[in-house]
Amino acid sequence: MLRCRSFSLLLAALFVMNFVAACSNSSTKTPAQPPDTRAADETAIRVAVIEWSKAAQAKDVNKAVSFYADDAMQFVDKGPLVKGKDNIRTGWEQMLALPGPGLTFATTRVEVARSGDMAYEYGTYDFAKADKRGNVIDEKGKYVLVWKKQADGSWKVAADIDNRDAPARQPMKRKHPARKRRRH
């Protein structure tokens, strides 16, 4: 009888230990990761940039500004911080109104966060405008964009920063031709 009672206690103890272990495992499990959509998100951003560049080339202000989130910020090269889509629109209107070939840009790299809600992208741009004489001034530079996934699954730019490349260095011209030294 003592043996049967010991066996019952042993079974009860094992049951309690298994129950406690199961409870502690379920409470320490990490929540399931969302599906990894980074490749599809990267593709969506790359396609958006192509469409955005086409809109800029066509000087379509509405389409160009549509890629920004309502609360976006633009860090203009050698200019003030521009806050909000409406204020960003003003800058795009002025830029796209300039005569000349206009703006084109292309992605170099896109990196999407594992969470799938934020990404950054960087690339290069070429902005060609005509001066008063009709001469084309070609400005090249680079940019960084922070993209944020919207509730509808689309991607919008939350932050935009660009800066010009330094102009190509011209060879120095000598004011006076080199003179030969005379020997005395």
C-alpha positions as a printed NumPy array, in Angstrom:
array([[  0.   ,   0.   ,   0.   ],
       [  2.844,   2.325,   0.793],
       [  4.302,   1.498,  -2.557],
       [  1.036,   2.368,  -4.346],
       [  0.772,   5.61 ,  -2.433],
       [  4.372,   6.568,  -3.312],
       [  3.706,   5.761,  -6.943],
       [  0.574,   7.973,  -6.923],
       [  2.513,  10.832,  -5.33 ],
       [  5.278,  10.425,  -7.887],
       [  2.764,  10.573, -10.733],
       [  1.104,  13.644,  -9.214],
       [  4.484,  15.358,  -8.808],
       [  5.43 ,  14.573, -12.397],
       [  2.068,  15.897, -13.592],
       [  2.542,  19.161, -11.654],
       [  6.11 ,  19.569, -12.945],
       [  4.996,  19.004, -16.55 ],
       [  2.108,  21.424, -16.08 ],
       [  4.404,  24.134, -14.634],
       [  6.968,  23.585, -17.392],
       [  4.294,  23.818, -20.086],
       [  2.914,  27.022, -18.587],
       [  6.324,  28.641, -18.291],
       [  7.237,  27.689, -21.881],
       [  4.056,  29.189, -23.279],
       [  4.566,  32.458, -21.387],
       [  8.181,  32.844, -22.556],
       [  7.52 ,  32.101, -26.212],
       [  8.148,  35.066, -28.457],
       [  5.25 ,  36.213, -30.566],
       [  5.223,  34.885, -34.086],
       [  7.204,  37.012, -36.525],
       [  5.204,  38.595, -39.324],
       [  5.9  ,  37.084, -42.733],
       [  9.109,  38.308, -44.363],
       [  7.972,  40.627, -47.17 ],
       [ 11.261,  42.482, -47.608],
       [ 11.903,  41.327, -51.186],
       [  8.406,  42.36 , -52.32 ],
       [  8.677,  45.647, -50.406],
       [ 12.034,  46.416, -52.006],
       [ 10.544,  45.774, -55.436],
       [  7.567,  48.032, -54.649],
       [  9.902,  50.868, -53.618],
       [ 12.113,  50.441, -56.694],
       [  9.028,  50.575, -58.951],
       [  7.767,  53.667, -57.105],
       [ 11.101,  55.439, -57.658],
       [ 10.985,  54.694, -61.386],
       [  7.442,  56.096, -61.592],
       [  8.435,  59.099, -59.484],
       [ 11.409,  59.873, -61.731],
       [  9.146,  59.626, -64.785],
       [  6.711,  62.072, -63.149],
       [  9.578,  64.497, -62.447],
       [ 10.815,  64.182, -66.037],
       [  7.27 ,  64.877, -67.298],
       [  7.125,  67.859, -64.879],
       [  3.943,  66.435, -63.313],
       [  3.884,  68.144, -59.906],
       [  0.83 ,  66.289, -58.56 ],
       [  2.267,  62.871, -59.368],
       [  5.729,  63.816, -58.072],
       [  4.353,  65.023, -54.735],
       [  2.044,  61.996, -54.382],
       [  5.012,  59.875, -53.266],
       [  5.33 ,  61.835, -49.989],
       [  3.485,  61.109, -46.742],
       [  1.341,  64.009, -45.499],
       [  3.763,  64.699, -42.634],
       [  6.948,  64.214, -44.684],
       [ 10.066,  66.312, -44.185],
       [ 12.48 ,  67.445, -46.871],
       [ 16.043,  68.378, -45.971],
       [ 16.957,  70.656, -48.871],
       [ 20.623,  71.041, -49.814],
       [ 21.809,  74.38 , -48.395],
       [ 18.232,  75.278, -47.503],
       [ 15.788,  75.169, -44.607],
       [ 13.913,  72.116, -43.427],
       [ 10.616,  71.806, -45.296],
       [  7.785,  70.206, -43.296],
       [  4.582,  68.77 , -44.723],
       [  3.441,  67.677, -48.152],
       [  1.902,  71.076, -49.004],
       [  5.164,  72.916, -48.35 ],
       [  7.118,  70.261, -50.247],
       [  4.734,  70.816, -53.187],
       [  5.788,  74.486, -53.365],
       [  9.434,  73.486, -53.844],
       [  8.536,  70.934, -56.513],
       [  6.392,  73.493, -58.367],
       [  9.304,  75.934, -58.483],
       [ 11.818,  73.281, -59.524],
       [  9.683,  71.705, -62.242],
       [  8.775,  75.133, -63.669],
       [ 12.416,  75.788, -64.564],
       [ 13.27 ,  75.486, -68.275],
       [ 15.496,  72.644, -69.395],
       [ 15.554,  68.863, -69.382],
       [ 14.628,  68.564, -65.686],
       [ 15.197,  66.008, -62.966],
       [ 15.901,  62.292, -63.148],
       [ 16.96 ,  59.974, -60.343],
       [ 17.756,  56.316, -59.844],
       [ 17.995,  53.94 , -56.914],
       [ 21.346,  52.549, -55.873],
       [ 20.164,  50.535, -52.858],
       [ 17.019,  49.79 , -50.869],
       [ 17.083,  48.28 , -47.374],
       [ 13.759,  47.243, -45.83 ],
       [ 13.457,  46.678, -42.075],
       [ 12.6  ,  43.116, -40.988],
       [  9.421,  44.521, -39.448],
       [  8.326,  45.507, -42.965],
       [  7.103,  48.977, -41.973],
       [ 10.174,  51.155, -42.681],
       [ 12.864,  51.262, -45.345],
       [ 15.621,  53.511, -46.551],
       [ 16.765,  54.04 , -50.075],
       [ 19.618,  55.964, -51.595],
       [ 20.628,  56.826, -55.092],
       [ 21.798,  59.496, -57.484],
       [ 20.086,  62.314, -59.295],
       [ 20.746,  64.518, -62.307],
       [ 19.064,  67.921, -62.505],
       [ 19.582,  69.782, -65.775],
       [ 18.158,  73.28 , -66.183],
       [ 18.654,  76.01 , -68.749],
       [ 20.007,  79.437, -67.826],
       [ 18.784,  82.726, -69.371],
       [ 20.991,  82.179, -72.418],
       [ 19.718,  78.658, -72.959],
       [ 22.895,  76.981, -71.724],
       [ 22.186,  73.788, -69.823],
       [ 23.507,  73.645, -66.283],
       [ 23.818,  70.035, -65.174],
       [ 23.777,  69.364, -61.437],
       [ 24.493,  65.863, -60.168],
       [ 24.066,  64.646, -56.635],
       [ 22.904,  61.952, -54.279],
       [ 19.904,  61.441, -52.04 ],
       [ 18.577,  59.373, -49.145],
       [ 14.882,  58.634, -48.618],
       [ 13.186,  57.115, -45.594],
       [ 10.095,  55.202, -46.694],
       [  7.213,  54.313, -44.379],
       [  4.567,  51.699, -45.137],
       [  1.064,  53.126, -44.977],
       [ -2.064,  51.458, -43.565],
       [ -3.168,  50.538, -47.104],
       [  0.162,  48.748, -47.747],
       [  1.596,  51.443, -50.023],
       [  4.965,  53.078, -49.382],
       [  5.35 ,  56.853, -48.894],
       [  8.426,  58.989, -48.268],
       [  8.679,  60.249, -44.69 ],
       [ 12.055,  61.983, -45.05 ],
       [ 13.934,  63.192, -48.124],
       [ 17.475,  64.547, -48.114],
       [ 19.69 ,  65.368, -51.042],
       [ 22.963,  67.099, -51.682],
       [ 24.922,  68.131, -54.719],
       [ 28.17 ,  66.582, -55.769],
       [ 31.113,  68.929, -55.844],
       [ 31.738,  70.341, -59.307],
       [ 34.422,  68.573, -61.264],
       [ 37.792,  70.153, -60.605],
       [ 39.183,  72.004, -63.556],
       [ 42.918,  71.822, -64.187],
       [ 44.668,  74.917, -62.922],
       [ 45.789,  77.302, -65.608],
       [ 49.143,  78.925, -65.198],
       [ 49.149,  82.664, -65.367],
       [ 52.647,  82.777, -66.81 ],
       [ 54.372,  80.134, -68.835],
       [ 57.221,  78.431, -67.078],
       [ 60.468,  80.266, -67.665],
       [ 63.765,  78.606, -68.156],
       [ 66.392,  79.561, -65.682],
       [ 69.533,  81.008, -67.09 ],
       [ 72.817,  79.764, -65.868],
       [ 75.365,  82.374, -65.015]])
